[in-house]
Amino acid sequence: MTGTNGLLLHYKMNEELAYLEFVREVTADIVRRNISTNSVIKQAFEWHINQHKHNLDEDKMRAHLSGVSRELGLVDS
């Protein structure tokens, strides 16, 4: 694939990889620090969002972390 379509696909793949790396970093931090309470996990989420909001979209980060929250069985408060 060449031209504009190829560049767009390349951009979208790189963007998705950036969000997957963000989620990997957040979950690795939670595991490394042995965090197990909802409130501290949510604090870790917020810390990582603040660290990355200069180069990633905050809504997309929150959407990705929402999936992590569901997988961990966290409840919204």
All heavy atoms as a GROMACS GRO file, in nm:
protein
  626
    1MET      N    1   0.085  -0.117   0.000
    1MET     CA    2   0.000   0.000   0.000
    1MET      C    3   0.090   0.124   0.000
    1MET      O    4   0.179   0.136   0.080
    1MET     CB    5  -0.089  -0.003   0.124
    1MET     CG    6  -0.208   0.086   0.116
    1MET     SD    7  -0.315   0.075   0.260
    1MET     CE    8  -0.373  -0.093   0.251
    2THR      N    9   0.062   0.213  -0.092
    2THR     CA   10   0.144   0.334  -0.103
    2THR      C   11   0.056   0.457  -0.103
    2THR      O   12  -0.065   0.447  -0.108
    2THR     CB   13   0.227   0.330  -0.233
    2THR    OG1   14   0.137   0.325  -0.343
    2THR    CG2   15   0.323   0.213  -0.236
    3GLY      N   16   0.120   0.571  -0.099
    3GLY     CA   17   0.047   0.696  -0.107
    3GLY      C   18  -0.023   0.730   0.023
    3GLY      O   19   0.015   0.687   0.132
    4THR      N   20  -0.129   0.808   0.009
    4THR     CA   21  -0.202   0.860   0.125
    4THR      C   22  -0.261   0.749   0.210
    4THR      O   23  -0.255   0.754   0.334
    4THR     CB   24  -0.315   0.954   0.077
    4THR    OG1   25  -0.257   1.057  -0.003
    4THR    CG2   26  -0.385   1.018   0.195
    5ASN      N   27  -0.318   0.646   0.149
    5ASN     CA   28  -0.376   0.536   0.226
    5ASN      C   29  -0.271   0.463   0.309
    5ASN      O   30  -0.297   0.426   0.424
    5ASN     CB   31  -0.447   0.436   0.134
    5ASN     CG   32  -0.576   0.491   0.078
    5ASN    OD1   33  -0.635   0.583   0.134
    5ASN    ND2   34  -0.620   0.434  -0.033
    6GLY      N   35  -0.155   0.445   0.253
    6GLY     CA   36  -0.047   0.379   0.326
    6GLY      C   37   0.002   0.463   0.444
    6GLY      O   38   0.027   0.410   0.552
    7LEU      N   39   0.012   0.592   0.424
    7LEU     CA   40   0.054   0.682   0.532
    7LEU      C   41  -0.050   0.686   0.643
    7LEU      O   42  -0.017   0.686   0.761
    7LEU     CB   43   0.080   0.822   0.479
    7LEU     CG   44   0.203   0.839   0.392
    7LEU    CD1   45   0.209   0.981   0.336
    7LEU    CD2   46   0.328   0.809   0.471
    8LEU      N   47  -0.177   0.688   0.606
    8LEU     CA   48  -0.285   0.689   0.704
    8LEU      C   49  -0.284   0.560   0.786
    8LEU      O   50  -0.296   0.563   0.908
    8LEU     CB   51  -0.420   0.709   0.636
    8LEU     CG   52  -0.541   0.719   0.727
    8LEU    CD1   53  -0.527   0.838   0.823
    8LEU    CD2   54  -0.668   0.734   0.645
    9LEU      N   55  -0.269   0.449   0.720
    9LEU     CA   56  -0.262   0.320   0.789
    9LEU      C   57  -0.142   0.316   0.883
    9LEU      O   58  -0.154   0.272   0.998
    9LEU     CB   59  -0.254   0.205   0.688
    9LEU     CG   60  -0.244   0.064   0.747
    9LEU    CD1   61  -0.367   0.032   0.831
    9LEU    CD2   62  -0.228  -0.038   0.635
   10HIS      N   63  -0.028   0.364   0.838
   10HIS     CA   64   0.093   0.369   0.920
   10HIS      C   65   0.069   0.455   1.044
   10HIS      O   66   0.106   0.418   1.155
   10HIS     CB   67   0.210   0.422   0.837
   10HIS     CG   68   0.338   0.431   0.912
   10HIS    ND1   69   0.413   0.318   0.945
   10HIS    CD2   70   0.406   0.537   0.962
   10HIS    CE1   71   0.520   0.356   1.012
   10HIS    NE2   72   0.518   0.488   1.024
   11TYR      N   73   0.008   0.572   1.027
   11TYR     CA   74  -0.022   0.662   1.138
   11TYR      C   75  -0.115   0.594   1.239
   11TYR      O   76  -0.092   0.599   1.359
   11TYR     CB   77  -0.083   0.792   1.087
   11TYR     CG   78  -0.136   0.878   1.198
   11TYR    CD1   79  -0.050   0.955   1.276
   11TYR    CD2   80  -0.272   0.881   1.227
   11TYR    CE1   81  -0.097   1.034   1.380
   11TYR    CE2   82  -0.320   0.960   1.331
   11TYR     CZ   83  -0.233   1.036   1.406
   11TYR     OH   84  -0.281   1.111   1.510
   12LYS      N   85  -0.222   0.532   1.189
   12LYS     CA   86  -0.320   0.468   1.278
   12LYS      C   87  -0.256   0.352   1.355
   12LYS      O   88  -0.285   0.333   1.473
   12LYS     CB   89  -0.442   0.420   1.199
   12LYS     CG   90  -0.532   0.533   1.156
   12LYS     CD   91  -0.656   0.480   1.088
   12LYS     CE   92  -0.744   0.592   1.044
   12LYS     NZ   93  -0.830   0.642   1.148
   13MET      N   94  -0.169   0.277   1.290
   13MET     CA   95  -0.101   0.166   1.358
   13MET      C   96  -0.008   0.220   1.467
   13MET      O   97  -0.005   0.168   1.578
   13MET     CB   98  -0.024   0.080   1.257
   13MET     CG   99  -0.116  -0.003   1.171
   13MET     SD  100  -0.030  -0.094   1.040
   13MET     CE  101   0.092  -0.184   1.130
   14ASN      N  102   0.067   0.326   1.436
   14ASN     CA  103   0.157   0.386   1.535
   14ASN      C  104   0.078   0.445   1.651
   14ASN      O  105   0.120   0.434   1.767
   14ASN     CB  106   0.245   0.492   1.471
   14ASN     CG  107   0.359   0.432   1.393
   14ASN    OD1  108   0.395   0.317   1.412
   14ASN    ND2  109   0.416   0.511   1.305
   15GLU      N  110  -0.035   0.507   1.621
   15GLU     CA  111  -0.119   0.564   1.726
   15GLU      C  112  -0.171   0.454   1.818
   15GLU      O  113  -0.164   0.466   1.941
   15GLU     CB  114  -0.235   0.642   1.665
   15GLU     CG  115  -0.324   0.705   1.770
   15GLU     CD  116  -0.444   0.777   1.711
   15GLU    OE1  117  -0.501   0.728   1.609
   15GLU    OE2  118  -0.481   0.879   1.768
   16GLU      N  119  -0.221   0.346   1.761
   16GLU     CA  120  -0.273   0.236   1.843
   16GLU      C  121  -0.162   0.174   1.927
   16GLU      O  122  -0.183   0.140   2.044
   16GLU     CB  123  -0.340   0.130   1.756
   16GLU     CG  124  -0.408   0.019   1.835
   16GLU     CD  125  -0.518   0.066   1.929
   16GLU    OE1  126  -0.578   0.173   1.907
   16GLU    OE2  127  -0.544  -0.004   2.029
   17LEU      N  128  -0.044   0.162   1.872
   17LEU     CA  129   0.070   0.109   1.948
   17LEU      C  130   0.104   0.200   2.066
   17LEU      O  131   0.139   0.151   2.173
   17LEU     CB  132   0.192   0.091   1.858
   17LEU     CG  133   0.186  -0.027   1.761
   17LEU    CD1  134   0.308  -0.024   1.667
   17LEU    CD2  135   0.179  -0.158   1.836
   18ALA      N  136   0.091   0.330   2.048
   18ALA     CA  137   0.119   0.425   2.158
   18ALA      C  138   0.020   0.403   2.273
   18ALA      O  139   0.060   0.404   2.390
   18ALA     CB  140   0.111   0.568   2.107
   19TYR      N  141  -0.107   0.380   2.242
   19TYR     CA  142  -0.206   0.357   2.347
   19TYR      C  143  -0.188   0.220   2.412
   19TYR      O  144  -0.205   0.206   2.534
   19TYR     CB  145  -0.348   0.377   2.295
   19TYR     CG  146  -0.377   0.523   2.270
   19TYR    CD1  147  -0.372   0.576   2.142
   19TYR    CD2  148  -0.404   0.609   2.376
   19TYR    CE1  149  -0.393   0.710   2.120
   19TYR    CE2  150  -0.426   0.745   2.355
   19TYR     CZ  151  -0.420   0.794   2.227
   19TYR     OH  152  -0.440   0.928   2.205
   20LEU      N  153  -0.151   0.122   2.334
   20LEU     CA  154  -0.123  -0.011   2.392
   20LEU      C  155  -0.002  -0.004   2.484
   20LEU      O  156  -0.001  -0.067   2.592
   20LEU     CB  157  -0.101  -0.114   2.282
   20LEU     CG  158  -0.225  -0.151   2.201
   20LEU    CD1  159  -0.186  -0.242   2.084
   20LEU    CD2  160  -0.331  -0.214   2.288
   21GLU      N  161   0.099   0.071   2.446
   21GLU     CA  162   0.217   0.090   2.532
   21GLU      C  163   0.179   0.163   2.660
   21GLU      O  164   0.227   0.131   2.768
   21GLU     CB  165   0.328   0.165   2.457
   21GLU     CG  166   0.449   0.198   2.542
   21GLU     CD  167   0.520   0.078   2.601
   21GLU    OE1  168   0.505  -0.036   2.552
   21GLU    OE2  169   0.592   0.098   2.702
   22PHE      N  170   0.090   0.262   2.648
   22PHE     CA  171   0.041   0.334   2.766
   22PHE      C  172  -0.028   0.237   2.862
   22PHE      O  173   0.003   0.236   2.982
   22PHE     CB  174  -0.056   0.444   2.721
   22PHE     CG  175  -0.134   0.505   2.833
   22PHE    CD1  176  -0.074   0.591   2.924
   22PHE    CD2  177  -0.269   0.477   2.848
   22PHE    CE1  178  -0.148   0.648   3.029
   22PHE    CE2  179  -0.342   0.533   2.952
   22PHE     CZ  180  -0.281   0.618   3.042
   23VAL      N  181  -0.116   0.154   2.812
   23VAL     CA  182  -0.187   0.056   2.897
   23VAL      C  183  -0.087  -0.042   2.958
   23VAL      O  184  -0.096  -0.076   3.076
   23VAL     CB  185  -0.298  -0.016   2.818
   23VAL    CG1  186  -0.354  -0.134   2.896
   23VAL    CG2  187  -0.409   0.081   2.782
   24ARG      N  188   0.010  -0.086   2.880
   24ARG     CA  189   0.112  -0.177   2.931
   24ARG      C  190   0.189  -0.113   3.045
   24ARG      O  191   0.213  -0.175   3.149
   24ARG     CB  192   0.209  -0.219   2.820
   24ARG     CG  193   0.306  -0.330   2.865
   24ARG     CD  194   0.440  -0.323   2.792
   24ARG     NE  195   0.511  -0.199   2.811
   24ARG     CZ  196   0.580  -0.164   2.922
   24ARG    NH1  197   0.585  -0.244   3.025
   24ARG    NH2  198   0.642  -0.048   2.929
   25GLU      N  199   0.225   0.013   3.028
   25GLU     CA  200   0.300   0.084   3.131
   25GLU      C  201   0.218   0.098   3.260
   25GLU      O  202   0.269   0.076   3.370
   25GLU     CB  203   0.337   0.223   3.078
   25GLU     CG  204   0.418   0.306   3.174
   25GLU     CD  205   0.449   0.442   3.116
   25GLU    OE1  206   0.498   0.449   3.002
   25GLU    OE2  207   0.423   0.542   3.186
   26VAL      N  208   0.091   0.132   3.246
   26VAL     CA  209   0.004   0.148   3.363
   26VAL      C  210  -0.011   0.014   3.436
   26VAL      O  211   0.006   0.007   3.558
   26VAL     CB  212  -0.134   0.204   3.324
   26VAL    CG1  213  -0.229   0.204   3.443
   26VAL    CG2  214  -0.121   0.344   3.266
   27THR      N  215  -0.042  -0.091   3.363
   27THR     CA  216  -0.063  -0.220   3.428
   27THR      C  217   0.067  -0.273   3.489
   27THR      O  218   0.065  -0.332   3.598
   27THR     CB  219  -0.123  -0.324   3.332
   27THR    OG1  220  -0.043  -0.333   3.215
   27THR    CG2  221  -0.265  -0.286   3.293
   28ALA      N  222   0.180  -0.251   3.423
   28ALA     CA  223   0.308  -0.294   3.480
   28ALA      C  224   0.337  -0.220   3.610
   28ALA      O  225   0.388  -0.279   3.707
   28ALA     CB  226   0.421  -0.271   3.379
   29ASP      N  227   0.303  -0.092   3.616
   29ASP     CA  228   0.322  -0.013   3.737
   29ASP      C  229   0.236  -0.068   3.851
   29ASP      O  230   0.282  -0.083   3.964
   29ASP     CB  231   0.288   0.133   3.709
   29ASP     CG  232   0.311   0.223   3.829
   29ASP    OD1  233   0.414   0.208   3.898
   29ASP    OD2  234   0.226   0.311   3.853
   30ILE      N  235   0.111  -0.099   3.820
   30ILE     CA  236   0.020  -0.154   3.922
   30ILE      C  237   0.072  -0.287   3.975
   30ILE      O  238   0.074  -0.310   4.096
   30ILE     CB  239  -0.123  -0.167   3.865
   30ILE    CG1  240  -0.182  -0.027   3.844
   30ILE    CG2  241  -0.212  -0.252   3.954
   30ILE    CD1  242  -0.309  -0.025   3.761
   31VAL      N  243   0.117  -0.373   3.887
   31VAL     CA  244   0.170  -0.503   3.928
   31VAL      C  245   0.300  -0.486   4.006
   31VAL      O  246   0.319  -0.546   4.113
   31VAL     CB  247   0.191  -0.595   3.805
   31VAL    CG1  248   0.268  -0.720   3.842
   31VAL    CG2  249   0.056  -0.631   3.743
   32ARG      N  250   0.391  -0.403   3.955
   32ARG     CA  251   0.521  -0.383   4.020
   32ARG      C  252   0.505  -0.330   4.161
   32ARG      O  253   0.575  -0.371   4.253
   32ARG     CB  254   0.606  -0.286   3.936
   32ARG     CG  255   0.745  -0.258   3.992
   32ARG     CD  256   0.826  -0.163   3.905
   32ARG     NE  257   0.755  -0.047   3.857
   32ARG     CZ  258   0.728   0.063   3.930
   32ARG    NH1  259   0.766   0.070   4.055
   32ARG    NH2  260   0.662   0.165   3.877
   33ARG      N  261   0.410  -0.238   4.180
   33ARG     CA  262   0.389  -0.179   4.312
   33ARG      C  263   0.290  -0.259   4.396
   33ARG      O  264   0.260  -0.221   4.508
   33ARG     CB  265   0.341  -0.034   4.296
   33ARG     CG  266   0.450   0.053   4.235
   33ARG     CD  267   0.413   0.196   4.213
   33ARG     NE  268   0.288   0.237   4.275
   33ARG     CZ  269   0.223   0.349   4.246
   33ARG    NH1  270   0.272   0.431   4.157
   33ARG    NH2  271   0.111   0.380   4.305
   34ASN      N  272   0.239  -0.370   4.341
   34ASN     CA  273   0.147  -0.459   4.411
   34ASN      C  274   0.024  -0.382   4.462
   34ASN      O  275  -0.020  -0.401   4.576
   34ASN     CB  276   0.218  -0.532   4.525
   34ASN     CG  277   0.141  -0.653   4.571
   34ASN    OD1  278   0.068  -0.715   4.494
   34ASN    ND2  279   0.157  -0.688   4.698
   35ILE      N  280  -0.030  -0.297   4.377
   35ILE     CA  281  -0.148  -0.218   4.413
   35ILE      C  282  -0.271  -0.306   4.400
   35ILE      O  283  -0.290  -0.372   4.298
   35ILE     CB  284  -0.161  -0.094   4.323
   35ILE    CG1  285  -0.038  -0.004   4.337
   35ILE    CG2  286  -0.288  -0.018   4.356
   35ILE    CD1  287  -0.035   0.110   4.238
   36SER      N  288  -0.357  -0.304   4.503
   36SER     CA  289  -0.474  -0.392   4.497
   36SER      C  290  -0.605  -0.324   4.536
   36SER      O  291  -0.711  -0.384   4.522
   36SER     CB  292  -0.453  -0.514   4.586
   36SER     OG  293  -0.431  -0.474   4.720
   37THR      N  294  -0.601  -0.201   4.583
   37THR     CA  295  -0.725  -0.134   4.620
   37THR      C  296  -0.774  -0.045   4.507
   37THR      O  297  -0.694   0.015   4.434
   37THR     CB  298  -0.709  -0.050   4.748
   37THR    OG1  299  -0.614   0.054   4.723
   37THR    CG2  300  -0.664  -0.134   4.866
   38ASN      N  301  -0.906  -0.040   4.492
   38ASN     CA  302  -0.966   0.040   4.385
   38ASN      C  303  -0.916   0.184   4.386
   38ASN      O  304  -0.880   0.238   4.282
   38ASN     CB  305  -1.119   0.041   4.398
   38ASN     CG  306  -1.182  -0.090   4.361
   38ASN    OD1  307  -1.115  -0.188   4.330
   38ASN    ND2  308  -1.314  -0.094   4.365
   39SER      N  309  -0.915   0.245   4.503
   39SER     CA  310  -0.880   0.387   4.509
   39SER      C  311  -0.735   0.412   4.467
   39SER      O  312  -0.707   0.509   4.396
   39SER     CB  313  -0.904   0.443   4.649
   39SER     OG  314  -0.824   0.378   4.744
   40VAL      N  315  -0.645   0.324   4.506
   40VAL     CA  316  -0.504   0.344   4.470
   40VAL      C  317  -0.482   0.311   4.321
   40VAL      O  318  -0.403   0.378   4.254
   40VAL     CB  319  -0.411   0.263   4.562
   40VAL    CG1  320  -0.265   0.284   4.524
   40VAL    CG2  321  -0.433   0.302   4.707
   41ILE      N  322  -0.553   0.213   4.270
   41ILE     CA  323  -0.544   0.184   4.126
   41ILE      C  324  -0.592   0.305   4.047
   41ILE      O  325  -0.528   0.347   3.950
   41ILE     CB  326  -0.624   0.057   4.090
   41ILE    CG1  327  -0.554  -0.066   4.146
   41ILE    CG2  328  -0.641   0.046   3.938
   41ILE    CD1  329  -0.635  -0.195   4.134
   42LYS      N  330  -0.702   0.364   4.090
   42LYS     CA  331  -0.754   0.482   4.019
   42LYS      C  332  -0.658   0.599   4.031
   42LYS      O  333  -0.643   0.677   3.936
   42LYS     CB  334  -0.893   0.516   4.071
   42LYS     CG  335  -0.996   0.414   4.025
   42LYS     CD  336  -1.134   0.444   4.076
   42LYS     CE  337  -1.231   0.336   4.027
   42LYS     NZ  338  -1.369   0.367   4.061
   43GLN      N  339  -0.591   0.612   4.144
   43GLN     CA  340  -0.489   0.717   4.158
   43GLN      C  341  -0.374   0.692   4.060
   43GLN      O  342  -0.322   0.787   4.000
   43GLN     CB  343  -0.435   0.721   4.301
   43GLN     CG  344  -0.530   0.779   4.402
   43GLN     CD  345  -0.478   0.767   4.544
   43GLN    OE1  346  -0.369   0.714   4.569
   43GLN    NE2  347  -0.556   0.816   4.639
   44ALA      N  348  -0.335   0.567   4.045
   44ALA     CA  349  -0.229   0.532   3.950
   44ALA      C  350  -0.274   0.567   3.808
   44ALA      O  351  -0.196   0.621   3.729
   44ALA     CB  352  -0.193   0.385   3.960
   45PHE      N  353  -0.400   0.536   3.775
   45PHE     CA  354  -0.453   0.573   3.643
   45PHE      C  355  -0.439   0.723   3.621
   45PHE      O  356  -0.391   0.767   3.516
   45PHE     CB  357  -0.602   0.536   3.632
   45PHE     CG  358  -0.632   0.389   3.615
   45PHE    CD1  359  -0.764   0.348   3.608
   45PHE    CD2  360  -0.533   0.292   3.606
   45PHE    CE1  361  -0.796   0.214   3.592
   45PHE    CE2  362  -0.564   0.158   3.590
   45PHE     CZ  363  -0.697   0.119   3.582
   46GLU      N  364  -0.483   0.802   3.718
   46GLU     CA  365  -0.479   0.948   3.705
   46GLU      C  366  -0.336   0.999   3.692
   46GLU      O  367  -0.309   1.089   3.612
   46GLU     CB  368  -0.550   1.016   3.823
   46GLU     CG  369  -0.699   0.995   3.824
   46GLU     CD  370  -0.768   1.043   3.697
   46GLU    OE1  371  -0.733   1.152   3.647
   46GLU    OE2  372  -0.856   0.970   3.648
   47TRP      N  373  -0.244   0.942   3.767
   47TRP     CA  374  -0.105   0.984   3.759
   47TRP      C  375  -0.051   0.960   3.618
   47TRP      O  376   0.012   1.047   3.559
   47TRP     CB  377  -0.020   0.910   3.863
   47TRP     CG  378   0.120   0.961   3.868
   47TRP    CD1  379   0.167   1.065   3.943
   47TRP    CD2  380   0.233   0.911   3.794
   47TRP    NE1  381   0.301   1.083   3.920
   47TRP    CE2  382   0.344   0.991   3.829
   47TRP    CE3  383   0.250   0.809   3.703
   47TRP    CZ2  384   0.470   0.970   3.775
   47TRP    CZ3  385   0.376   0.789   3.649
   47TRP    CH2  386   0.485   0.868   3.686
   48HIS      N  387  -0.078   0.841   3.564
   48HIS     CA  388  -0.028   0.808   3.430
   48HIS      C  389  -0.095   0.895   3.323
   48HIS      O  390  -0.029   0.937   3.228
   48HIS     CB  391  -0.047   0.659   3.401
   48HIS     CG  392   0.055   0.574   3.467
   48HIS    ND1  393   0.182   0.554   3.417
   48HIS    CD2  394   0.050   0.504   3.583
   48HIS    CE1  395   0.251   0.475   3.497
   48HIS    NE2  396   0.172   0.443   3.600
   49ILE      N  397  -0.224   0.921   3.339
   49ILE     CA  398  -0.292   1.010   3.244
   49ILE      C  399  -0.225   1.147   3.245
   49ILE      O  400  -0.196   1.204   3.138
   49ILE     CB  401  -0.442   1.019   3.276
   49ILE    CG1  402  -0.512   0.888   3.238
   49ILE    CG2  403  -0.507   1.138   3.203
   49ILE    CD1  404  -0.655   0.877   3.290
   50ASN      N  405  -0.200   1.200   3.363
   50ASN     CA  406  -0.135   1.331   3.372
   50ASN      C  407   0.005   1.330   3.312
   50ASN      O  408   0.048   1.429   3.253
   50ASN     CB  409  -0.130   1.379   3.517
   50ASN     CG  410  -0.265   1.428   3.565
   50ASN    OD1  411  -0.342   1.484   3.488
   50ASN    ND2  412  -0.294   1.407   3.692
   51GLN      N  413   0.076   1.219   3.326
   51GLN     CA  414   0.210   1.209   3.270
   51GLN      C  415   0.210   1.205   3.117
   51GLN      O  416   0.309   1.242   3.054
   51GLN     CB  417   0.281   1.084   3.323
   51GLN     CG  418   0.311   1.089   3.471
   51GLN     CD  419   0.406   1.203   3.505
   51GLN    OE1  420   0.513   1.214   3.450
   51GLN    NE2  421   0.362   1.289   3.595
   52HIS      N  422   0.100   1.158   3.057
   52HIS     CA  423   0.097   1.137   2.912
   52HIS      C  424   0.003   1.230   2.837
   52HIS      O  425  -0.006   1.221   2.714
   52HIS     CB  426   0.058   0.991   2.882
   52HIS     CG  427   0.164   0.894   2.922
   52HIS    ND1  428   0.273   0.867   2.844
   52HIS    CD2  429   0.178   0.818   3.033
   52HIS    CE1  430   0.350   0.779   2.905
   52HIS    NE2  431   0.294   0.749   3.021
   53LYS      N  432  -0.066   1.320   2.908
   53LYS     CA  433  -0.166   1.401   2.838
   53LYS      C  434  -0.105   1.502   2.742
   53LYS      O  435  -0.176   1.556   2.658
   53LYS     CB  436  -0.262   1.467   2.936
   53LYS     CG  437  -0.203   1.569   3.028
   53LYS     CD  438  -0.313   1.618   3.121
   53LYS     CE  439  -0.259   1.712   3.225
   53LYS     NZ  440  -0.365   1.751   3.317
   54HIS      N  441   0.026   1.522   2.747
   54HIS     CA  442   0.091   1.611   2.651
   54HIS      C  443   0.111   1.546   2.515
   54HIS      O  444   0.128   1.614   2.415
   54HIS     CB  445   0.224   1.661   2.706
   54HIS     CG  446   0.324   1.553   2.730
   54HIS    ND1  447   0.320   1.472   2.841
   54HIS    CD2  448   0.427   1.509   2.655
   54HIS    CE1  449   0.418   1.384   2.833
   54HIS    NE2  450   0.485   1.404   2.722
   55ASN      N  451   0.107   1.411   2.510
   55ASN     CA  452   0.130   1.345   2.380
   55ASN      C  453   0.025   1.241   2.343
   55ASN      O  454   0.032   1.185   2.234
   55ASN     CB  455   0.269   1.283   2.374
   55ASN     CG  456   0.291   1.176   2.479
   55ASN    OD1  457   0.209   1.157   2.567
   55ASN    ND2  458   0.402   1.106   2.470
   56LEU      N  459  -0.072   1.216   2.432
   56LEU     CA  460  -0.182   1.125   2.400
   56LEU      C  461  -0.314   1.194   2.434
   56LEU      O  462  -0.319   1.278   2.524
   56LEU     CB  463  -0.171   0.994   2.479
   56LEU     CG  464  -0.050   0.905   2.451
   56LEU    CD1  465  -0.048   0.786   2.546
   56LEU    CD2  466  -0.051   0.857   2.307
   57ASP      N  467  -0.418   1.155   2.365
   57ASP     CA  468  -0.550   1.212   2.388
   57ASP      C  469  -0.608   1.159   2.519
   57ASP      O  470  -0.616   1.037   2.540
   57ASP     CB  471  -0.643   1.177   2.272
   57ASP     CG  472  -0.781   1.234   2.289
   57ASP    OD1  473  -0.798   1.354   2.265
   57ASP    OD2  474  -0.870   1.157   2.331
   58GLU      N  475  -0.648   1.251   2.608
   58GLU     CA  476  -0.696   1.211   2.740
   58GLU      C  477  -0.821   1.123   2.732
   58GLU      O  478  -0.832   1.024   2.806
   58GLU     CB  479  -0.725   1.334   2.825
   58GLU     CG  480  -0.762   1.299   2.968
   58GLU     CD  481  -0.773   1.420   3.059
   58GLU    OE1  482  -0.721   1.528   3.024
   58GLU    OE2  483  -0.835   1.405   3.165
   59ASP      N  484  -0.912   1.154   2.644
   59ASP     CA  485  -1.033   1.072   2.631
   59ASP      C  486  -1.000   0.930   2.586
   59ASP      O  487  -1.059   0.833   2.635
   59ASP     CB  488  -1.132   1.136   2.533
   59ASP     CG  489  -1.194   1.264   2.588
   59ASP    OD1  490  -1.202   1.279   2.712
   59ASP    OD2  491  -1.235   1.349   2.506
   60LYS      N  492  -0.905   0.918   2.494
   60LYS     CA  493  -0.866   0.784   2.448
   60LYS      C  494  -0.794   0.707   2.558
   60LYS      O  495  -0.814   0.586   2.573
   60LYS     CB  496  -0.778   0.794   2.323
   60LYS     CG  497  -0.855   0.836   2.200
   60LYS     CD  498  -0.765   0.840   2.078
   60LYS     CE  499  -0.841   0.885   1.957
   60LYS     NZ  500  -0.755   0.887   1.837
   61MET      N  501  -0.710   0.777   2.636
   61MET     CA  502  -0.644   0.708   2.748
   61MET      C  503  -0.748   0.658   2.846
   61MET      O  504  -0.741   0.542   2.893
   61MET     CB  505  -0.546   0.801   2.818
   61MET     CG  506  -0.420   0.831   2.741
   61MET     SD  507  -0.298   0.924   2.837
   61MET     CE  508  -0.372   1.088   2.842
   62ARG      N  509  -0.845   0.742   2.878
   62ARG     CA  510  -0.950   0.703   2.972
   62ARG      C  511  -1.032   0.586   2.917
   62ARG      O  512  -1.070   0.495   2.991
   62ARG     CB  513  -1.040   0.821   3.005
   62ARG     CG  514  -0.969   0.923   3.091
   62ARG     CD  515  -1.061   1.034   3.140
   62ARG     NE  516  -0.986   1.136   3.210
   62ARG     CZ  517  -0.938   1.123   3.333
   62ARG    NH1  518  -0.958   1.012   3.401
   62ARG    NH2  519  -0.869   1.221   3.389
   63ALA      N  520  -1.059   0.587   2.788
   63ALA     CA  521  -1.133   0.477   2.727
   63ALA      C  522  -1.055   0.346   2.738
   63ALA      O  523  -1.113   0.241   2.771
   63ALA     CB  524  -1.164   0.509   2.580
   64HIS      N  525  -0.926   0.350   2.713
   64HIS     CA  526  -0.844   0.230   2.726
   64HIS      C  527  -0.839   0.183   2.871
   64HIS      O  528  -0.848   0.062   2.898
   64HIS     CB  529  -0.702   0.255   2.673
   64HIS     CG  530  -0.691   0.245   2.525
   64HIS    ND1  531  -0.732   0.344   2.440
   64HIS    CD2  532  -0.645   0.146   2.446
   64HIS    CE1  533  -0.711   0.308   2.315
   64HIS    NE2  534  -0.657   0.187   2.316
   65LEU      N  535  -0.825   0.275   2.964
   65LEU     CA  536  -0.819   0.237   3.105
   65LEU      C  537  -0.954   0.191   3.157
   65LEU      O  538  -0.961   0.112   3.252
   65LEU     CB  539  -0.764   0.351   3.190
   65LEU     CG  540  -0.617   0.382   3.166
   65LEU    CD1  541  -0.572   0.499   3.254
   65LEU    CD2  542  -0.529   0.260   3.191
   66SER      N  543  -1.061   0.234   3.093
   66SER     CA  544  -1.194   0.184   3.129
   66SER      C  545  -1.201   0.033   3.104
   66SER      O  546  -1.258  -0.041   3.184
   66SER     CB  547  -1.300   0.257   3.047
   66SER     OG  548  -1.427   0.204   3.073
   67GLY      N  549  -1.141  -0.011   2.995
   67GLY     CA  550  -1.134  -0.156   2.967
   67GLY      C  551  -1.053  -0.229   3.072
   67GLY      O  552  -1.090  -0.338   3.116
   68VAL      N  553  -0.943  -0.169   3.115
   68VAL     CA  554  -0.861  -0.229   3.222
   68VAL      C  555  -0.943  -0.237   3.350
   68VAL      O  556  -0.943  -0.339   3.419
   68VAL     CB  557  -0.731  -0.149   3.245
   68VAL    CG1  558  -0.655  -0.201   3.365
   68VAL    CG2  559  -0.644  -0.151   3.120
   69SER      N  560  -1.017  -0.131   3.381
   69SER     CA  561  -1.102  -0.128   3.501
   69SER      C  562  -1.203  -0.242   3.498
   69SER      O  563  -1.224  -0.310   3.599
   69SER     CB  564  -1.176   0.004   3.512
   69SER     OG  565  -1.089   0.109   3.539
   70ARG      N  566  -1.267  -0.261   3.384
   70ARG     CA  567  -1.364  -0.370   3.370
   70ARG      C  568  -1.297  -0.505   3.393
   70ARG      O  569  -1.351  -0.591   3.463
   70ARG     CB  570  -1.432  -0.366   3.234
   70ARG     CG  571  -1.542  -0.262   3.223
   70ARG     CD  572  -1.623  -0.279   3.096
   70ARG     NE  573  -1.543  -0.278   2.974
   70ARG     CZ  574  -1.501  -0.169   2.911
   70ARG    NH1  575  -1.531  -0.050   2.958
   70ARG    NH2  576  -1.430  -0.178   2.801
   71GLU      N  577  -1.181  -0.524   3.335
   71GLU     CA  578  -1.110  -0.651   3.350
   71GLU      C  579  -1.071  -0.677   3.495
   71GLU      O  580  -1.069  -0.791   3.541
   71GLU     CB  581  -0.984  -0.652   3.262
   71GLU     CG  582  -1.012  -0.661   3.114
   71GLU     CD  583  -1.072  -0.793   3.074
   71GLU    OE1  584  -1.032  -0.898   3.129
   71GLU    OE2  585  -1.162  -0.792   2.986
   72LEU      N  586  -1.040  -0.569   3.567
   72LEU     CA  587  -1.002  -0.583   3.709
   72LEU      C  588  -1.123  -0.588   3.801
   72LEU      O  589  -1.108  -0.612   3.922
   72LEU     CB  590  -0.912  -0.466   3.750
   72LEU     CG  591  -0.775  -0.460   3.684
   72LEU    CD1  592  -0.703  -0.332   3.724
   72LEU    CD2  593  -0.692  -0.583   3.720
   73GLY      N  594  -1.242  -0.565   3.746
   73GLY     CA  595  -1.363  -0.567   3.827
   73GLY      C  596  -1.377  -0.445   3.918
   73GLY      O  597  -1.444  -0.453   4.021
   74LEU      N  598  -1.317  -0.332   3.878
   74LEU     CA  599  -1.328  -0.211   3.957
   74LEU      C  600  -1.467  -0.151   3.943
   74LEU      O  601  -1.528  -0.159   3.838
   74LEU     CB  602  -1.225  -0.106   3.914
   74LEU     CG  603  -1.078  -0.146   3.927
   74LEU    CD1  604  -0.990  -0.031   3.881
   74LEU    CD2  605  -1.046  -0.184   4.069
   75VAL      N  606  -1.514  -0.091   4.050
   75VAL     CA  607  -1.644  -0.023   4.046
   75VAL      C  608  -1.620   0.126   4.038
   75VAL      O  609  -1.524   0.178   4.094
   75VAL     CB  610  -1.729  -0.057   4.170
   75VAL    CG1  611  -1.769  -0.204   4.168
   75VAL    CG2  612  -1.656  -0.025   4.298
   76ASP      N  613  -1.708   0.196   3.968
   76ASP     CA  614  -1.698   0.342   3.962
   76ASP      C  615  -1.743   0.402   4.092
   76ASP      O  616  -1.837   0.355   4.154
   76ASP     CB  617  -1.784   0.397   3.847
   76ASP     CG  618  -1.726   0.364   3.712
   76ASP    OD1  619  -1.604   0.347   3.702
   76ASP    OD2  620  -1.805   0.354   3.615
   77SER      N  621  -1.673   0.506   4.134
   77SER     CA  622  -1.713   0.573   4.256
   77SER      C  623  -1.726   0.721   4.233
   77SER      O  624  -1.685   0.774   4.137
   77SER     CB  625  -1.614   0.546   4.368
   77SER     OG  626  -1.483   0.584   4.332
   0.00000   0.00000   0.00000
